[in-house]
Amino acid sequence: MKLSDFKKQLSTITDINFVLQNGTVVPKHFHVTEVGQVTKSFIDCGGTVRNEKVVNFQLWEANDFDHRLAPQKLNEIIALSEKILGIEDVEIEVEYQSETIGKYGIEFNGKNFVLTTTQTNCLAQDKCGIPPEKLKVSLSDLQNTNQSCCTPGGKCC
């Protein structure tokens, strides 16, 4: 989700709720400790120079059980970040503590912001010898397809 989409959804709700894809709810007393832009410059395993930018939110929970972040307050923090840091309208990455700091994507399901899992990937599969994933088909399914086509009256010839 891009920052502009997040802000649009934020303006439609009265309470901010984050939930992980497995249903685990981020406690309501979370803090957004960082809003920023992260720029990553790197060379992939195929030798291609790449640049990525994401808006980064860091969620943190403390023993401050009375804390509740209102949508308006988060909008103010985002606006200040846009003004001072010049953050762009790019995809959002959310950092949230699990066994270590986890990095998540974000979606909105009409009620909650859902922290979506992210995966690593080889960006140069064509250059480093990773074969394309083959379609897994059951031989019995292939035989059924051929039989239905190449039977008398099947009109395959």
FIZA-883036 format. One record per atom (N, C-alpha, C, O): residue number from 1; z negated, x, y negated. Coordinates in nm, 2 decimals, padded with zeros to 4 digits. Atoms other than C-alpha are relative to their C-alpha. Layout:
ATOM  pos      zz      xx      yy
ATOM  NUM       Z       X       Y
...
This chain:
ATOM  pos      zz      xx      yy
ATOM    1   00.00   00.08   00.12
ATOM    1   00.00   00.00   00.00
ATOM    1   00.00   00.09  -00.12
ATOM    1  -00.08   00.19  -00.13
ATOM    2   00.00  -00.07   00.12
ATOM    2   00.09   00.13  -00.34
ATOM    2  -00.11  -00.05  -00.10
ATOM    2  -00.17  -00.15  -00.08
ATOM    3   00.11   00.03   00.10
ATOM    3  -00.16   00.14  -00.63
ATOM    3   00.03  -00.13  -00.07
ATOM    3  -00.07  -00.21  -00.09
ATOM    4  -00.03   00.12   00.07
ATOM    4   00.02  -00.14  -00.81
ATOM    4  -00.03  -00.13   00.08
ATOM    4  -00.08  -00.23   00.03
ATOM    5   00.03   00.11  -00.09
ATOM    5  -00.01  -00.37  -00.51
ATOM    5  -00.15  -00.02   00.02
ATOM    5  -00.20  -00.13   00.02
ATOM    6   00.15   00.00  -00.01
ATOM    6  -00.38  -00.28  -00.47
ATOM    6  -00.06  -00.07  -00.12
ATOM    6  -00.14  -00.16  -00.11
ATOM    7   00.06   00.06   00.12
ATOM    7  -00.45  -00.37  -00.83
ATOM    7   00.04  -00.15  -00.01
ATOM    7  -00.05  -00.23  -00.05
ATOM    8  -00.04   00.14   00.00
ATOM    8  -00.26  -00.70  -00.79
ATOM    8  -00.09  -00.08   00.09
ATOM    8  -00.14  -00.19   00.05
ATOM    9   00.09   00.07  -00.09
ATOM    9  -00.47  -00.80  -00.49
ATOM    9  -00.14   00.00  -00.05
ATOM    9  -00.21  -00.10  -00.04
ATOM   10   00.13  -00.01   00.06
ATOM   10  -00.78  -00.68  -00.66
ATOM   10  -00.03  -00.11  -00.10
ATOM   10  -00.14  -00.16  -00.12
ATOM   11   00.02   00.10   00.10
ATOM   11  -00.72  -00.92  -00.94
ATOM   11  -00.01  -00.15   00.05
ATOM   11  -00.04  -00.24  -00.02
ATOM   12   00.01   00.14  -00.06
ATOM   12  -00.72  -01.22  -00.70
ATOM   12  -00.13  -00.03   00.07
ATOM   12  -00.15  -00.14   00.12
ATOM   13   00.12   00.02  -00.08
ATOM   13  -01.06  -01.17  -00.54
ATOM   13  -00.12   00.01  -00.09
ATOM   13  -00.12   00.07  -00.20
ATOM   14   00.13  -00.01   00.08
ATOM   14  -01.42  -01.20  -00.65
ATOM   14  -00.09   00.10   00.07
ATOM   14  -00.18   00.15   00.00
ATOM   15   00.08  -00.10  -00.07
ATOM   15  -01.57  -00.97  -00.39
ATOM   15   00.09   00.10   00.07
ATOM   15   00.19   00.06   00.13
ATOM   16  -00.08  -00.10  -00.06
ATOM   16  -01.44  -00.64  -00.26
ATOM   16  -00.06   00.02   00.14
ATOM   16  -00.17   00.06   00.16
ATOM   17   00.05  -00.03  -00.14
ATOM   17  -01.46  -00.61   00.12
ATOM   17   00.11   00.09   00.07
ATOM   17   00.23   00.07   00.06
ATOM   18  -00.09  -00.09  -00.08
ATOM   18  -01.32  -00.32   00.33
ATOM   18  -00.04  -00.02   00.14
ATOM   18  -00.16  -00.03   00.18
ATOM   19   00.02   00.01  -00.14
ATOM   19  -01.29  -00.35   00.70
ATOM   19   00.10   00.09   00.08
ATOM   19   00.21   00.10   00.04
ATOM   20  -00.09  -00.08  -00.08
ATOM   20  -01.15  -00.12   00.97
ATOM   20   00.08  -00.09   00.09
ATOM   20   00.04  -00.20   00.11
ATOM   21  -00.08   00.08  -00.08
ATOM   21  -00.88  -00.24   01.20
ATOM   21  -00.07  -00.05   00.12
ATOM   21  -00.04  -00.15   00.18
ATOM   22   00.07   00.04  -00.12
ATOM   22  -01.13  -00.26   01.49
ATOM   22  -00.10  -00.11  -00.03
ATOM   22  -00.18  -00.15   00.05
ATOM   23   00.09   00.11   00.04
ATOM   23  -01.33  -00.52   01.29
ATOM   23  -00.13   00.05  -00.06
ATOM   23  -00.20  -00.03  -00.12
ATOM   24   00.12  -00.06   00.06
ATOM   24  -01.61  -00.28   01.17
ATOM   24   00.01  -00.02  -00.15
ATOM   24   00.11   00.02  -00.22
ATOM   25   00.01   00.03   00.14
ATOM   25  -01.71  -00.39   00.82
ATOM   25  -00.06   00.12  -00.07
ATOM   25  -00.17   00.17  -00.03
ATOM   26   00.06  -00.10   00.09
ATOM   26  -01.77  -00.12   00.55
ATOM   26  -00.12  -00.08  -00.07
ATOM   26  -00.09  -00.18  -00.13
ATOM   27   00.11   00.07   00.07
ATOM   27  -02.12  -00.22   00.42
ATOM   27   00.03  -00.03  -00.14
ATOM   27   00.09   00.05  -00.22
ATOM   28  -00.03   00.05   00.13
ATOM   28  -02.11  -00.41   00.10
ATOM   28  -00.06   00.09  -00.11
ATOM   28  -00.02   00.07  -00.23
ATOM   29   00.06  -00.09   00.10
ATOM   29  -02.32  -00.15  -00.08
ATOM   29   00.07   00.14  -00.01
ATOM   29   00.01   00.24  -00.06
ATOM   30  -00.08  -00.12   00.01
ATOM   30  -02.04   00.11  -00.06
ATOM   30   00.02   00.04  -00.15
ATOM   30   00.01  -00.04  -00.24
ATOM   31  -00.04  -00.05   00.13
ATOM   31  -01.95   00.32  -00.36
ATOM   31   00.14   00.06   00.01
ATOM   31   00.18   00.11   00.12
ATOM   32  -00.13  -00.07   00.01
ATOM   32  -01.60   00.44  -00.46
ATOM   32  -00.04   00.12  -00.08
ATOM   32  -00.05   00.12  -00.20
ATOM   33   00.05  -00.12   00.07
ATOM   33  -01.70   00.80  -00.54
ATOM   33   00.11   00.08  -00.06
ATOM   33   00.09   00.16  -00.15
ATOM   34  -00.12  -00.07   00.06
ATOM   34  -01.35   00.92  -00.62
ATOM   34   00.12  -00.09  -00.01
ATOM   34   00.14  -00.17   00.08
ATOM   35  -00.14   00.06   00.01
ATOM   35  -01.02   00.78  -00.75
ATOM   35   00.08   00.12  -00.06
ATOM   35   00.05   00.16  -00.17
ATOM   36  -00.08  -00.11   00.05
ATOM   36  -00.76   01.05  -00.79
ATOM   36   00.14   00.00   00.06
ATOM   36   00.17  -00.09   00.14
ATOM   37  -00.13  -00.03  -00.06
ATOM   37  -00.42   01.18  -00.70
ATOM   37   00.00   00.13   00.07
ATOM   37  -00.04   00.23   00.01
ATOM   38  -00.01  -00.12  -00.08
ATOM   38  -00.36   01.43  -00.43
ATOM   38   00.14   00.04   00.02
ATOM   38   00.22  -00.04   00.06
ATOM   39  -00.13  -00.05  -00.02
ATOM   39  -00.05   01.64  -00.43
ATOM   39   00.00   00.11   00.10
ATOM   39  -00.08   00.20   00.09
ATOM   40   00.00  -00.09  -00.11
ATOM   40   00.03   01.83  -00.12
ATOM   40   00.14   00.06   00.01
ATOM   40   00.24  -00.01   00.02
ATOM   41  -00.13  -00.08  -00.02
ATOM   41   00.31   02.10  -00.10
ATOM   41  -00.01   00.08   00.12
ATOM   41  -00.11   00.15   00.14
ATOM   42   00.01  -00.07  -00.13
ATOM   42   00.39   02.24   00.24
ATOM   42   00.14   00.03   00.05
ATOM   42   00.24  -00.03   00.01
ATOM   43  -00.12  -00.02  -00.07
ATOM   43   00.65   02.37   00.47
ATOM   43  -00.02  -00.05   00.14
ATOM   43  -00.12  -00.01   00.21
ATOM   44   00.02   00.05  -00.13
ATOM   44   00.70   02.18   00.79
ATOM   44   00.05   00.10   00.11
ATOM   44   00.10   00.21   00.07
ATOM   45  -00.03  -00.10  -00.11
ATOM   45   00.76   02.35   01.13
ATOM   45   00.15   00.03   00.01
ATOM   45   00.19   00.12   00.09
ATOM   46  -00.15  -00.03   00.00
ATOM   46   01.14   02.33   01.07
ATOM   46   00.04   00.08  -00.12
ATOM   46   00.16   00.11  -00.13
ATOM   47  -00.03  -00.08   00.12
ATOM   47   01.11   02.53   00.75
ATOM   47   00.04  -00.07  -00.12
ATOM   47   00.08  -00.01  -00.22
ATOM   48  -00.03   00.08   00.12
ATOM   48   01.17   02.24   00.51
ATOM   48  -00.12  -00.01  -00.09
ATOM   48  -00.23  -00.04  -00.05
ATOM   49   00.11   00.01   00.10
ATOM   49   00.96   02.25   00.19
ATOM   49  -00.01  -00.15  -00.03
ATOM   49   00.09  -00.22  -00.06
ATOM   50   00.02   00.14   00.03
ATOM   50   00.80   01.91   00.13
ATOM   50  -00.11  -00.01  -00.10
ATOM   50  -00.20   00.07  -00.11
ATOM   51   00.10   00.04   00.10
ATOM   51   00.59   01.75  -00.14
ATOM   51  -00.04  -00.14   00.02
ATOM   51   00.04  -00.23   00.03
ATOM   52   00.05   00.13  -00.02
ATOM   52   00.37   01.45  -00.10
ATOM   52  -00.11  -00.03  -00.11
ATOM   52  -00.18   00.06  -00.14
ATOM   53   00.11   00.04   00.10
ATOM   53   00.15   01.25  -00.35
ATOM   53  -00.06  -00.13   00.06
ATOM   53   00.02  -00.21   00.10
ATOM   54   00.07   00.12  -00.03
ATOM   54  -00.11   00.99  -00.27
ATOM   54  -00.11  -00.02  -00.10
ATOM   54  -00.16   00.07  -00.16
ATOM   55   00.12   00.03   00.07
ATOM   55  -00.37   00.81  -00.47
ATOM   55  -00.11   00.00   00.10
ATOM   55  -00.09  -00.06   00.21
ATOM   56   00.11  -00.02  -00.09
ATOM   56  -00.70   00.89  -00.31
ATOM   56  -00.12  -00.08  -00.05
ATOM   56  -00.17  -00.06  -00.16
ATOM   57   00.13   00.06   00.02
ATOM   57  -01.00   00.66  -00.29
ATOM   57  -00.10   00.06   00.10
ATOM   57  -00.06   00.07   00.22
ATOM   58   00.10  -00.04  -00.10
ATOM   58  -01.32   00.79  -00.13
ATOM   58  -00.11  -00.10   00.00
ATOM   58  -00.17  -00.13  -00.11
ATOM   59   00.11   00.10  -00.02
ATOM   59  -01.56   00.53   00.00
ATOM   59  -00.12   00.07   00.06
ATOM   59  -00.11   00.16   00.15
ATOM   60   00.12  -00.06  -00.04
ATOM   60  -01.92   00.63   00.05
ATOM   60  -00.11  -00.11   00.00
ATOM   60  -00.12  -00.19  -00.09
ATOM   61   00.11   00.09   00.00
ATOM   61  -02.23   00.44   00.15
ATOM   61  -00.13   00.08  -00.01
ATOM   61  -00.15   00.18   00.06
ATOM   62   00.13  -00.07   00.02
ATOM   62  -02.58   00.53   00.04
ATOM   62  -00.11  -00.10   00.04
ATOM   62  -00.08  -00.21   00.09
ATOM   63   00.11   00.09  -00.02
ATOM   63  -02.92   00.38   00.07
ATOM   63  -00.03  -00.09  -00.12
ATOM   63  -00.14  -00.15  -00.13
ATOM   64   00.01   00.08   00.12
ATOM   64  -02.86   00.19  -00.25
ATOM   64   00.05  -00.14   00.05
ATOM   64   00.16  -00.18   00.02
ATOM   65  -00.04   00.12  -00.06
ATOM   65  -02.86  -00.15  -00.08
ATOM   65   00.03  -00.12  -00.10
ATOM   65   00.08  -00.22  -00.06
ATOM   66  -00.03   00.10   00.10
ATOM   66  -02.85  -00.35  -00.40
ATOM   66   00.13   00.02  -00.08
ATOM   66   00.17  -00.06  -00.16
ATOM   67  -00.12  -00.03   00.07
ATOM   67  -02.53  -00.19  -00.52
ATOM   67   00.12  -00.09   00.05
ATOM   67   00.13  -00.10   00.18
ATOM   68  -00.12   00.08  -00.04
ATOM   68  -02.22  -00.41  -00.52
ATOM   68   00.11   00.04  -00.11
ATOM   68   00.09   00.02  -00.23
ATOM   69  -00.11  -00.04   00.09
ATOM   69  -01.89  -00.29  -00.67
ATOM   69   00.09  -00.13  -00.02
ATOM   69   00.14  -00.18   00.07
ATOM   70  -00.08   00.12   00.03
ATOM   70  -01.71  -00.58  -00.85
ATOM   70   00.14   00.05  -00.02
ATOM   70   00.17   00.16  -00.06
ATOM   71  -00.14  -00.04   00.02
ATOM   71  -01.33  -00.59  -00.86
ATOM   71   00.03   00.04  -00.14
ATOM   71   00.11   00.14  -00.16
ATOM   72  -00.03  -00.04   00.14
ATOM   72  -01.33  -00.57  -01.24
ATOM   72  -00.05   00.15  -00.03
ATOM   72   00.02   00.22  -00.09
ATOM   73   00.05  -00.13   00.02
ATOM   73  -01.54  -00.25  -01.23
ATOM   73   00.10   00.10   00.07
ATOM   73   00.12   00.21   00.01
ATOM   74  -00.10  -00.09  -00.07
ATOM   74  -01.30  -00.09  -00.97
ATOM   74   00.13   00.01  -00.08
ATOM   74   00.19   00.12  -00.09
ATOM   75  -00.12   00.00   00.08
ATOM   75  -01.01  -00.19  -01.19
ATOM   75  -00.02   00.09  -00.12
ATOM   75   00.08   00.16  -00.16
ATOM   76   00.03  -00.09   00.12
ATOM   76  -01.18  -00.01  -01.49
ATOM   76   00.01   00.15   00.05
ATOM   76   00.06   00.23  -00.03
ATOM   77  -00.01  -00.13  -00.05
ATOM   77  -01.22   00.30  -01.28
ATOM   77   00.14   00.05   00.03
ATOM   77   00.18   00.16  -00.01
ATOM   78  -00.14  -00.03  -00.03
ATOM   78  -00.86   00.29  -01.17
ATOM   78   00.08   00.02  -00.13
ATOM   78   00.15   00.12  -00.15
ATOM   79  -00.07  -00.02   00.13
ATOM   79  -00.74   00.24  -01.53
ATOM   79  -00.04   00.13  -00.07
ATOM   79   00.05   00.19  -00.13
ATOM   80   00.05  -00.12   00.06
ATOM   80  -00.95   00.53  -01.65
ATOM   80   00.07   00.12   00.07
ATOM   80   00.11   00.22   00.01
ATOM   81  -00.07  -00.11  -00.08
ATOM   81  -00.80   00.75  -01.37
ATOM   81   00.15   00.01  -00.04
ATOM   81   00.20   00.12  -00.05
ATOM   82  -00.14   00.00   00.04
ATOM   82  -00.45   00.64  -01.47
ATOM   82   00.02   00.07  -00.14
ATOM   82   00.11   00.14  -00.16
ATOM   83   00.00  -00.05   00.14
ATOM   83  -00.52   00.72  -01.84
ATOM   83  -00.03   00.15   00.00
ATOM   83   00.05   00.23  -00.07
ATOM   84   00.04  -00.13   00.01
ATOM   84  -00.70   01.05  -01.79
ATOM   84   00.07   00.10   00.09
ATOM   84   00.11   00.21   00.05
ATOM   85  -00.07  -00.09  -00.10
ATOM   85  -00.54   01.19  -01.48
ATOM   85   00.15  -00.02   00.02
ATOM   85   00.22   00.06   00.07
ATOM   86  -00.14   00.03  -00.02
ATOM   86  -00.20   01.03  -01.50
ATOM   86   00.04  -00.03   00.14
ATOM   86   00.15   00.00   00.18
ATOM   87  -00.04   00.03  -00.14
ATOM   87  -00.21   00.90  -01.15
ATOM   87   00.12  -00.09   00.00
ATOM   87   00.13  -00.18  -00.08
ATOM   88  -00.13   00.07  -00.01
ATOM   88   00.12   00.75  -01.03
ATOM   88  -00.02  -00.12   00.09
ATOM   88  -00.12  -00.13   00.16
ATOM   89  -00.01   00.12  -00.09
ATOM   89   00.21   00.43  -00.85
ATOM   89   00.05   00.04   00.13
ATOM   89   00.17   00.02   00.16
ATOM   90  -00.04  -00.04  -00.14
ATOM   90   00.22   00.58  -00.50
ATOM   90  -00.09  -00.06   00.10
ATOM   90  -00.18  -00.13   00.06
ATOM   91   00.08   00.05  -00.10
ATOM   91   00.07   00.50  -00.17
ATOM   91  -00.14   00.04  -00.01
ATOM   91  -00.17   00.15  -00.06
ATOM   92   00.15  -00.03   00.01
ATOM   92  -00.31   00.49  -00.14
ATOM   92  -00.04   00.05   00.14
ATOM   92   00.00   00.00   00.24
ATOM   93   00.06  -00.06  -00.12
ATOM   93  -00.50   00.70   00.11
ATOM   93  -00.15  -00.02  -00.02
ATOM   93  -00.20   00.02  -00.13
ATOM   94   00.15   00.02   00.01
ATOM   94  -00.87   00.61   00.17
ATOM   94  -00.07   00.09   00.09
ATOM   94  -00.04   00.10   00.21
ATOM   95   00.09  -00.09  -00.08
ATOM   95  -01.13   00.86   00.28
ATOM   95  -00.13  -00.08   00.03
ATOM   95  -00.18  -00.14  -00.07
ATOM   96   00.12   00.08  -00.04
ATOM   96  -01.42   00.70   00.47
ATOM   96  -00.06   00.08   00.12
ATOM   96   00.00   00.12   00.21
ATOM   97   00.08  -00.08  -00.10
ATOM   97  -01.69   00.87   00.68
ATOM   97   00.00  -00.07   00.14
ATOM   97  -00.04  -00.19   00.15
ATOM   98   00.02   00.04  -00.14
ATOM   98  -01.66   00.83   01.06
ATOM   98  -00.07   00.12   00.07
ATOM   98  -00.17   00.16   00.02
ATOM   99   00.06  -00.12  -00.05
ATOM   99  -01.74   01.12   01.29
ATOM   99   00.02   00.12  -00.09
ATOM   99  -00.07   00.20  -00.10
ATOM  100  -00.02  -00.09   00.11
ATOM  100  -01.59   01.33   01.02
ATOM  100   00.07  -00.09  -00.11
ATOM  100   00.08  -00.21  -00.10
ATOM  101  -00.06   00.08   00.10
ATOM  101  -01.41   01.22   00.70
ATOM  101   00.14  -00.05   00.06
ATOM  101   00.22   00.03   00.10
ATOM  102  -00.12   00.06  -00.05
ATOM  102  -01.14   00.98   00.82
ATOM  102   00.10  -00.03  -00.11
ATOM  102   00.05  -00.07  -00.22
ATOM  103  -00.10   00.04   00.10
ATOM  103  -00.81   00.92   00.63
ATOM  103   00.07  -00.12   00.05
ATOM  103   00.12  -00.13   00.16
ATOM  104  -00.06   00.13  -00.03
ATOM  104  -00.68   00.57   00.63
ATOM  104   00.10  -00.05  -00.09
ATOM  104   00.10  -00.01  -00.21
ATOM  105  -00.08   00.07   00.08
ATOM  105  -00.40   00.37   00.50
ATOM  105  -00.07  -00.13  -00.04
ATOM  105  -00.19  -00.15   00.00
ATOM  106   00.07   00.13   00.04
ATOM  106  -00.48   00.03   00.34
ATOM  106   00.10  -00.11  -00.01
ATOM  106   00.22  -00.10  -00.05
ATOM  107  -00.07   00.12   00.01
ATOM  107  -00.35  -00.32   00.37
ATOM  107  -00.09  -00.11  -00.05
ATOM  107  -00.21  -00.09  -00.05
ATOM  108   00.08   00.12   00.04
ATOM  108  -00.46  -00.66   00.24
ATOM  108   00.03  -00.12   00.09
ATOM  108   00.15  -00.15   00.10
ATOM  109  -00.03   00.11  -00.09
ATOM  109  -00.50  -00.95   00.48
ATOM  109  -00.02  -00.14  -00.06
ATOM  109  -00.04  -00.24   00.01
ATOM  110   00.02   00.13   00.07
ATOM  110  -00.55  -01.22   00.22
ATOM  110  -00.15  -00.02  -00.04
ATOM  110  -00.18  -00.10  -00.13
ATOM  111   00.14   00.01   00.03
ATOM  111  -00.93  -01.17   00.21
ATOM  111  -00.06   00.13  -00.01
ATOM  111  -00.14   00.16  -00.10
ATOM  112   00.06  -00.14  -00.01
ATOM  112  -01.02  -00.81   00.30
ATOM  112   00.10   00.11  -00.02
ATOM  112   00.22   00.09   00.01
ATOM  113  -00.08  -00.12  -00.01
ATOM  113  -00.88  -00.47   00.24
ATOM  113  -00.02   00.06   00.14
ATOM  113  -00.14   00.09   00.17
ATOM  114   00.01  -00.06  -00.14
ATOM  114  -00.81  -00.33   00.59
ATOM  114   00.04   00.14  -00.01
ATOM  114   00.15   00.18  -00.05
ATOM  115  -00.02  -00.14  -00.02
ATOM  115  -00.84   00.04   00.65
ATOM  115   00.08   00.02   00.12
ATOM  115   00.03   00.00   00.23
ATOM  116  -00.08  -00.02  -00.12
ATOM  116  -00.55   00.12   00.88
ATOM  116   00.01   00.14   00.04
ATOM  116  -00.01   00.24  -00.03
ATOM  117   00.00  -00.13  -00.06
ATOM  117  -00.53   00.41   01.11
ATOM  117   00.13   00.08  -00.04
ATOM  117   00.23   00.01  -00.06
ATOM  118  -00.11  -00.08   00.03
ATOM  118  -00.30   00.70   01.03
ATOM  118   00.02   00.10   00.12
ATOM  118  -00.07   00.12   00.19
ATOM  119  -00.03  -00.09  -00.11
ATOM  119  -00.13   00.94   01.27
ATOM  119   00.07   00.13  -00.05
ATOM  119   00.14   00.12  -00.15
ATOM  120  -00.08  -00.11   00.03
ATOM  120   00.00   01.29   01.26
ATOM  120   00.13  -00.01   00.06
ATOM  120   00.15  -00.09   00.15
ATOM  121  -00.14   00.01  -00.05
ATOM  121   00.37   01.35   01.33
ATOM  121   00.07   00.13  -00.03
ATOM  121   00.04   00.20  -00.13
ATOM  122  -00.09  -00.11   00.03
ATOM  122   00.62   01.63   01.35
ATOM  122   00.11  -00.05  -00.09
ATOM  122   00.18  -00.15  -00.06
ATOM  123  -00.10   00.04   00.10
ATOM  123   00.84   01.60   01.05
ATOM  123   00.14   00.06   00.02
ATOM  123   00.24   00.03  -00.04
ATOM  124  -00.13  -00.07  -00.03
ATOM  124   01.12   01.83   01.19
ATOM  124   00.03   00.00   00.15
ATOM  124   00.07   00.10   00.21
ATOM  125  -00.02   00.01  -00.14
ATOM  125   01.16   01.70   01.54
ATOM  125   00.14   00.05   00.04
ATOM  125   00.16   00.10   00.15
ATOM  126  -00.13  -00.05  -00.03
ATOM  126   01.53   01.77   01.53
ATOM  126   00.02   00.15  -00.01
ATOM  126   00.11   00.20   00.06
ATOM  127  -00.01  -00.14   00.01
ATOM  127   01.47   02.13   01.44
ATOM  127  -00.09   00.08   00.10
ATOM  127  -00.06   00.20   00.12
ATOM  128   00.10  -00.07  -00.08
ATOM  128   01.18   02.22   01.67
ATOM  128   00.01  -00.03   00.15
ATOM  128  -00.08   00.00   00.22
ATOM  129  -00.02   00.02  -00.14
ATOM  129   01.31   02.09   02.00
ATOM  129  -00.07  -00.11   00.06
ATOM  129  -00.08  -00.12   00.18
ATOM  130   00.06   00.12  -00.06
ATOM  130   01.12   01.77   02.04
ATOM  130   00.10  -00.10   00.04
ATOM  130   00.18  -00.15  -00.05
ATOM  131  -00.11   00.10  -00.04
ATOM  131   01.34   01.54   02.24
ATOM  131  -00.04  -00.14  -00.05
ATOM  131  -00.15  -00.18  -00.06
ATOM  132   00.03   00.14   00.05
ATOM  132   01.38   01.18   02.11
ATOM  132  -00.07  -00.07   00.12
ATOM  132  -00.04  -00.05   00.23
ATOM  133   00.06   00.08  -00.10
ATOM  133   01.16   00.94   02.29
ATOM  133   00.10  -00.09   00.07
ATOM  133   00.18  -00.16   00.01
ATOM  134  -00.10   00.08  -00.08
ATOM  134   01.35   00.77   02.57
ATOM  134  -00.06  -00.14   00.02
ATOM  134  -00.18  -00.16   00.03
ATOM  135   00.03   00.14  -00.03
ATOM  135   01.35   00.40   02.62
ATOM  135  -00.05  -00.01   00.14
ATOM  135   00.03   00.03   00.23
ATOM  136   00.06   00.01  -00.13
ATOM  136   01.13   00.32   02.92
ATOM  136   00.04  -00.14   00.05
ATOM  136   00.00  -00.24  -00.01
ATOM  137  -00.06   00.13  -00.05
ATOM  137   01.31   00.05   03.13
ATOM  137  -00.03   00.00   00.15
ATOM  137  -00.02   00.11   00.22
ATOM  138   00.02   00.01  -00.14
ATOM  138   01.21  -00.07   03.47
ATOM  138   00.13  -00.02   00.08
ATOM  138   00.22  -00.09   00.03
ATOM  139  -00.12   00.01  -00.08
ATOM  139   01.48  -00.03   03.74
ATOM  139   00.02  -00.14   00.04
ATOM  139   00.14  -00.19   00.05
ATOM  140  -00.01   00.14  -00.04
ATOM  140   01.41  -00.38   03.86
ATOM  140   00.06  -00.09  -00.11
ATOM  140   00.14  -00.18  -00.08
ATOM  141  -00.06   00.07   00.11
ATOM  141   01.50  -00.51   03.51
ATOM  141   00.14   00.03  -00.01
ATOM  141   00.22  -00.06  -00.04
ATOM  142  -00.15  -00.04   00.00
ATOM  142   01.83  -00.32   03.52
ATOM  142   00.08  -00.07   00.11
ATOM  142   00.19  -00.12   00.08
ATOM  143  -00.07   00.07  -00.11
ATOM  143   01.92  -00.47   03.85
ATOM  143   00.01  -00.14  -00.03
ATOM  143   00.12  -00.20   00.00
ATOM  144  -00.01   00.14   00.03
ATOM  144   01.84  -00.82   03.74
ATOM  144   00.11  -00.02  -00.11
ATOM  144   00.18  -00.12  -00.10
ATOM  145  -00.10   00.02   00.11
ATOM  145   02.06  -00.77   03.43
ATOM  145   00.14   00.01   00.06
ATOM  145   00.23  -00.07   00.03
ATOM  146  -00.13  -00.02  -00.06
ATOM  146   02.35  -00.64   03.64
ATOM  146   00.03  -00.12   00.09
ATOM  146   00.15  -00.17   00.09
ATOM  147  -00.02   00.11  -00.09
ATOM  147   02.31  -00.92   03.90
ATOM  147   00.04  -00.13  -00.08
ATOM  147   00.13  -00.20  -00.04
ATOM  148  -00.03   00.13   00.07
ATOM  148   02.32  -01.20   03.64
ATOM  148   00.13   00.01  -00.07
ATOM  148   00.20  -00.09  -00.09
ATOM  149  -00.13  -00.01   00.06
ATOM  149   02.63  -01.05   03.48
ATOM  149   00.11   00.01   00.10
ATOM  149   00.22  -00.05   00.08
ATOM  150  -00.11  -00.03  -00.09
ATOM  150   02.83  -00.94   03.78
ATOM  150  -00.01  -00.08   00.13
ATOM  150   00.00  -00.03   00.24
ATOM  151   00.00   00.09  -00.11
ATOM  151   02.79  -01.24   04.01
ATOM  151   00.12  -00.09  -00.01
ATOM  151   00.18  -00.10  -00.12
ATOM  152  -00.11   00.09   00.01
ATOM  152   03.06  -01.48   04.09
ATOM  152  -00.02  -00.10  -00.11
ATOM  152  -00.13  -00.17  -00.11
ATOM  153   00.01   00.10   00.11
ATOM  153   03.12  -01.69   03.78
ATOM  153  -00.08   00.06  -00.12
ATOM  153  -00.11  -00.01  -00.21
ATOM  154   00.08  -00.07   00.10
ATOM  154   02.92  -01.43   03.57
ATOM  154   00.08   00.04  -00.12
ATOM  154   00.03   00.08  -00.22
ATOM  155  -00.10  -00.04   00.11
ATOM  155   03.23  -01.36   03.35
ATOM  155  -00.02   00.14  -00.05
ATOM  155  -00.01   00.16  -00.17
ATOM  156   00.01  -00.14   00.05
ATOM  156   03.17  -00.99   03.34
ATOM  156   00.13   00.08   00.02
ATOM  156   00.14   00.19  -00.03
ATOM  157  -00.13  -00.07  -00.03
ATOM  157   03.52  -00.90   03.46
ATOM  157   00.12  -00.07  -00.06
ATOM  157   00.23  -00.03  -00.05
